[in-house]
């Protein structure tokens, strides 16, 4: 046989293209061709695919020619079976190849002694498919909630045999065929809009298929009300004893949940399981149990022993960090059904979505490490995997923006949010309240109420300031917690993430100053306007036209007149004002003729403080309440000793 020098040179050139390197010549003979181990697998796959006969340690390499896949259904799982066909009747289960790859082996030994290799594109595809499931001895197992994900993963396969049960589940997930109209019980006292009724149907769809879901509507569209309608319907429709449902909410929102439940679903028996006197024994006597993330962390062993109907996380971005105590505690809770409420389920990176859905549907997105690897933007298939995840999660996330439901919304919606003081702020407020109560009542007893009104107004002003932030009365405590900031900051962050703009009003410029510091820490771009600001028009112009400037802080005196801020859709009033017309005027900065958007306005009231007492007074003693809030001694002539005792109680 004559050597073909040209063919040899071409072969050597091809090997060098694939990473082989020529060693040093010995005795005039060319050195051996070697390749780094990291490049070996890819080089051999390419050569075998090009028709080369490749051997290693006496064993020839074969390349896979086809893959046969089959999906079978179990009681509460799906199984993916696969066989790799290497020709000439030789095949191996897909799980054997995946196990070899897990051991770091790039090939698998066939029964005739040859080595089987799989095209690199196949390796990426089937490693991805396996990464979202659980590898068993002869199959890969998936959860029922992964039907849409598995269908998306297998979409590019030329032929997959599926059984009838999987085909039904796939069709239901693809078409939402399982969503049906759900009736609102007569006991529910609110009137739901069309998009809110659609949410009830979606809740029912999740419940019947055993899925957990995330309600991710824009702020202001009534997520709490929709959930209360669901729980009221569950109370009415169930026969026999009803399991309680658990809602985990930020501390600052416990009272608002209770107030909303009393208003819209008075038939629900609601328990506040968050204070020092909480009693686990009373849980079973209620329909809805409210607790905080802090209480959940402290009482996780107790709460994890309870069997709940629904477990609901409000402001569910609180569990975005998979390693946090809140996230771990939430996953330990036991409930037939799970819901998460969050306008911003992903704030910083896609990994936060894994943590949320590991609570909602354990195992749905595979392991945390595999999910992070496959969805990183810089990973080879990151974009494709993100598209797969998006498709798989579509039935499990319900999100409507203000723009989408605009025809159903009133032009202006106003709501009062009661802010729960934490222990530190409550202690500081109570110290101040006790001091003023003692000194004022002594002064009134000595000098009479008429001569004490200036002192009364000063005391009430200080208490109002302390209700907003203790730093307003004690400059050394500017870093102290504030219940109002705990409510406001997450909402502003959510609005910024959603692309909305907001106005924040306060009559205390010092409070706005403290808020500026918090926004700087959160790296939120904002504008500021108070009575000392000179370039008002420039500030307004920037807020109106700069897409990065989402928040405008405005003092009462500066924002009273002459401002047209229709770029904003949300208005927050940080403290109650003496004149309802002044509040309306502030809201009208955003809600003016020409405003095409719907405006949501929120009043923040510190719970169990002088602010709430004055708000209660406004219904029956409007003039007296106005006098207190305006600090006008000329208007306070109707103040009585019992009024003062009520305010300081």
Beta strands, then each sheet from edge to edge (+ up, - down):
strand 1: 21-22
strand 2: 33-34
strand 3: 55-56
strand 4: 59-63
strand 5: 66-73
strand 6: 77-85
strand 7: 91-93
strand 8: 108-109
strand 9: 115-117
strand 10: 134-135
strand 11: 140-143
strand 12: 160-162
strand 13: 213-215
strand 14: 245-249
strand 15: 270-272
strand 16: 288-292
strand 17: 307-314
strand 18: 334-341
strand 19: 397-398
strand 20: 412-419
strand 21: 502-506
strand 22: 526-529
strand 23: 551-555
strand 24: 570-573
strand 25: 599-606
sheet 1: 1+ 2-
sheet 2: 3+ 4- 9- 8+
sheet 3: 7+ 6- 5+ 12+
sheet 4: 7+ 6- 11+ 10-
sheet 5: 15+ 16+ 14+ 17+ 18+ 13+ 19+
sheet 6: 20+ 25+ 24+ 21+ 23+ 22+
end
